[in-house]
């Protein structure tokens, strides 16, 4: 077959006009696509352990919950110009196992891109029910971890006892203030929220009524801004019989701490109570605030501006 010089010339000219990504950018995009499947298993463990998931029958992910985009959707998120300074969040910016009073020996983690900042999924449901829904600020970068303790006496077959979950988000300028402003609006609306929800109890569906309360029990104890939240659910009551249902209820504590353009959400999840990190006793608010200060010190290595 005779070569067509016109076609060859046009082909080479078009090839020269193609913009090829630098190898570093190709590797960076590949890393961002990578998701740690082990963390999904850990999240499932945490979801089973969470009282709120049991009490509200999964309402946090129901039709009233704010939408969460899928990973392919986030990959197509319009690119924003990167600010000067640090960008992706290093693992060193997260709490280490020895920062906890009960030492964790398993660390699972993942990194993300354009993740919404999630403080408390059930609080989001309450805010929407109260008529004050708000879209979560979307981070530029994020990094998450779950700390577990394996080889717990009496739990040889257990994959590990979850001790703490932590998310760290890097936000665009101005977005960090929205996290705390919208959180305060939700707390004001949800100081006393009554919910009616179906649950499974004694092998049959039961509709229960319970009351949730959220409050900020400490503020400005770490970093540039911080808040310690407490969620207390009441004893569920069968709406038909008016009798209490014997579900195990747990108080949940969580912290939100900001350093520069980084915001972290820390959820202690060990033991029967969600803020039990010290064996058989409840972790005090002072100990939780000290943990928040440890988190703030670690975020200093990656914050813009640096500490």
C-alpha positions in Angstrom: 0.0 0.0 0.0 1.4 3.4 -1.0 2.1 5.8 1.9 0.1 9.0 2.0 2.6 11.8 2.8 -0.3 14.2 3.5 -1.7 11.9 6.2 1.7 11.2 7.8 2.6 14.9 7.9 -0.8 15.7 9.5 -0.4 12.9 12.0 3.0 14.1 13.2 1.8 17.7 13.4 -1.2 16.7 15.6 1.0 14.5 17.8 3.3 17.4 18.6 0.2 19.4 19.7 -0.8 16.7 22.3 -0.3 17.9 25.9 1.3 15.0 27.8 1.1 15.0 31.6 4.4 15.0 33.6 5.2 11.6 35.2 4.8 13.2 38.7 1.3 14.3 37.8 0.4 10.8 36.4 1.6 9.2 39.7 -0.3 11.7 41.8 -3.5 11.1 39.9 -3.0 7.3 40.3 -2.5 7.7 44.1 -5.7 9.8 44.4 -7.7 7.0 42.7 -6.4 4.4 45.2 -8.8 3.6 48.0 -7.9 1.4 50.9 -10.4 -1.5 51.0 -9.4 -2.4 54.6 -10.8 0.9 55.8 -14.2 0.0 54.4 -14.2 -3.1 56.7 -13.2 -1.0 59.7 -16.0 1.5 58.9 -18.5 -1.4 58.9 -17.3 -2.4 62.3 -17.8 1.1 63.6 -21.2 1.3 62.1 -22.3 -1.8 63.9 -20.9 -0.5 67.1 -22.6 2.8 66.8 -25.8 3.2 68.9 -27.2 5.8 66.6 -27.1 3.4 63.6 -29.1 0.9 65.7 -31.5 3.3 67.3 -32.5 5.2 64.1 -32.5 2.2 61.7 -30.0 3.8 59.3 -31.8 7.1 59.0 -28.4 8.9 58.7 -28.1 7.6 55.2 -31.8 8.0 54.3 -33.5 10.4 51.9 -33.2 13.3 54.3 -29.5 13.0 54.6 -27.3 15.5 52.6 -26.1 14.0 49.4 -22.6 12.5 49.2 -20.9 12.4 45.9 -19.4 9.1 44.6 -15.6 8.8 44.0 -16.0 9.0 40.2 -18.1 12.2 40.7 -15.4 13.7 42.9 -12.8 12.8 40.3 -14.7 14.9 37.8 -15.0 17.8 40.3 -13.7 21.0 38.6 -10.1 21.6 39.4 -9.4 24.6 41.6 -6.1 26.5 41.5 -3.9 25.3 44.2 -2.9 27.8 46.9 0.7 28.3 47.7 2.1 26.2 50.7 1.4 22.6 51.7 -1.2 20.6 49.7 -1.7 16.9 50.3 -2.0 15.9 54.0 0.9 13.7 55.3 0.3 10.8 57.7 2.4 12.6 60.3 -0.5 15.2 60.6 -2.7 12.5 62.2 -2.7 11.2 65.8 -0.3 8.4 66.5 -1.2 5.2 68.4 0.9 6.3 71.4 -1.1 9.5 71.7 -4.0 7.4 73.2 -4.3 6.3 76.8 -5.0 2.8 75.5 -2.3 2.0 73.0 -3.5 1.0 69.6 -1.5 -1.5 67.5 -3.4 -1.5 64.2 -3.6 1.6 62.0 -5.8 1.7 58.9 -6.0 4.7 56.7 -6.8 6.3 53.4 -6.5 9.6 51.6 -9.2 11.5 49.6 -9.9 14.4 47.3 -12.9 16.8 47.4 -14.5 15.0 50.4 -17.3 16.8 52.2 -16.5 17.7 55.8 -18.7 15.4 58.0 -18.9 16.1 61.7 -21.9 14.0 62.8 -24.2 12.3 60.3 -27.1 12.0 62.7 -26.8 15.7 63.7 -27.1 16.5 59.9 -30.4 14.5 59.8 -31.7 16.4 62.8 -30.7 19.8 61.3 -32.5 18.9 58.1 -35.6 17.8 60.1 -35.5 21.2 61.9 -35.3 23.1 58.6 -31.7 24.2 58.9 -29.9 21.9 56.4 -26.6 23.1 55.1 -24.2 21.6 52.5 -20.9 20.6 54.1 -17.8 22.5 53.0 -15.9 20.4 50.5 -12.2 19.8 51.3 -9.3 20.1 48.8 -7.6 17.1 50.4 -8.4 14.7 53.2 -6.8 11.9 55.1 -8.6 9.4 57.4 -7.5 6.8 59.9 -9.0 4.2 62.2 -6.9 3.0 65.2 -7.7 -0.4 66.6 -6.3 -2.7 69.4 -5.8 -6.3 68.4 -5.0 -9.2 70.7 -7.5 -8.1 73.3 -7.9 -10.6 76.2 -11.0 -12.7 75.7 -11.5 -11.5 72.1 -9.0 -13.8 70.3 -11.3 -14.1 67.2 -12.0 -10.4 67.0 -10.5 -8.4 64.1 -9.7 -5.7 66.7 -11.4 -3.3 69.0 -11.8 0.2 67.4 -10.3 2.9 69.6 -10.6 6.1 67.5 -11.6 7.4 64.1 -10.1 10.6 62.7 -10.6 12.6 59.6 -8.4 15.6 58.6 -9.5 18.0 55.9 -7.7 20.7 54.1 -10.1 23.5 53.2 -10.0 26.5 50.9 -9.6 30.0 52.4 -12.8 31.0 54.1 -14.3 27.6 54.2 -12.9 26.7 57.7 -15.1 29.3 59.3 -18.2 27.7 57.8 -17.5 24.4 59.6 -17.9 26.0 63.0 -20.6 28.4 62.0 -22.9 25.8 60.5 -22.1 23.4 63.4 -23.3 26.0 65.9 -26.5 26.5 63.9 -27.2 22.8 64.0 -26.4 22.5 67.7 -28.8 25.3 68.5 -31.6 23.6 66.5 -30.9 20.1 67.9 -30.6 20.7 71.6 -33.6 18.5 72.1 -34.8 16.4 69.1 -37.5 13.7 69.3 -37.4 11.0 66.7 -39.7 8.1 65.9 -37.9 5.3 64.1 -38.3 1.6 63.3 -35.8 -0.9 64.9 -35.4 -4.6 65.1 -35.9 -5.9 68.7 -36.4 -9.5 69.9 -36.6 -10.6 66.3 -39.4 -8.4 65.2 -39.8 -4.8 64.0 -40.7 -2.2 66.6 -41.4 1.5 66.2 -39.7 3.4 69.0 -39.6 7.0 70.2 -36.4 8.5 71.6 -34.9 11.9 72.2 -31.5 13.1 71.1 -29.6 16.0 72.7 -26.4 17.6 71.5 -24.3 20.2 73.3 -20.9 21.7 73.2 -19.3 20.9 76.5 -15.9 22.6 75.9 -14.6 25.2 73.4 -11.2 26.7 72.4 -9.1 24.1 74.2 -6.8 23.3 71.2 -5.5 24.8 68.0 -7.1 28.0 66.5 -10.6 26.8 67.1 -12.0 23.7 68.8 -15.2 22.2 70.3 -16.0 19.1 72.2 -19.4 17.7 71.4 -21.6 15.4 73.4 -24.6 13.4 72.0 -26.9 11.8 74.5 -29.8 9.6 73.4 -32.7 8.8 75.7 -34.0 5.3 76.4 -36.1 4.2 73.4 -39.8 3.6 74.1 -42.1 1.4 72.1 -44.7 3.8 70.7 -47.4 1.1 70.9 -46.9 -0.3 74.4 -45.3 2.8 75.9 -42.7 0.5 77.5 -38.9 1.0 77.3 -37.1 -1.1 74.8 -33.9 -2.6 76.2 -31.5 -1.3 73.6 -28.0 -0.5 74.9 -27.6 3.3 74.7 -24.3 5.0 74.5 -23.2 8.6 75.0 -21.0 9.8 72.1 -18.3 12.4 72.3 -16.4 13.9 69.4 -14.0 16.8 68.8 -13.6 19.3 66.0 -10.2 21.1 66.0 -8.8 23.6 63.5 -5.2 24.6 62.8 -4.8 27.0 60.0 -6.5 25.5 56.9 -6.8 22.1 58.4 -9.9 20.8 60.3 -10.0 17.4 62.1 -12.9 15.4 63.4 -12.0 12.9 66.1 -14.4 10.2 67.3 -13.3 8.0 70.2 -15.2 4.8 69.6 -13.8 2.2 72.0 -15.7 0.0 74.4 -19.5 0.0 75.2 -19.5 3.8 75.5 -18.2 5.8 72.6 -15.8 7.8 74.7 -14.3 5.0 76.7 -10.5 4.9 76.0 -9.2 4.1 79.4 -10.1 0.5 80.1 -13.2 0.2 82.4 -13.6 3.8 83.2 -15.1 6.7 81.3 -12.5 9.0 79.7 -12.8 12.5 81.3 -13.5 15.7 79.3 -10.1 16.9 80.4 -8.4 13.8 78.9 -10.4 14.3 75.6 -9.3 17.9 75.5 -5.7 16.9 76.0 -6.1 14.5 73.1 -7.4 17.4 71.0 -4.3 19.4 71.8 -2.1 16.4 70.7 -4.0 16.4 67.4 -3.5 20.2 67.0 0.3 19.8 67.6 0.4 17.1 64.9 -1.5 19.1 62.4 1.0 22.0 62.8 3.4 20.1 60.5 1.0 20.4 57.6 -1.1 23.5 58.2 -1.1 26.7 56.2 0.2 28.9 57.7 2.5 26.6 59.7 2.5 26.9 63.5 
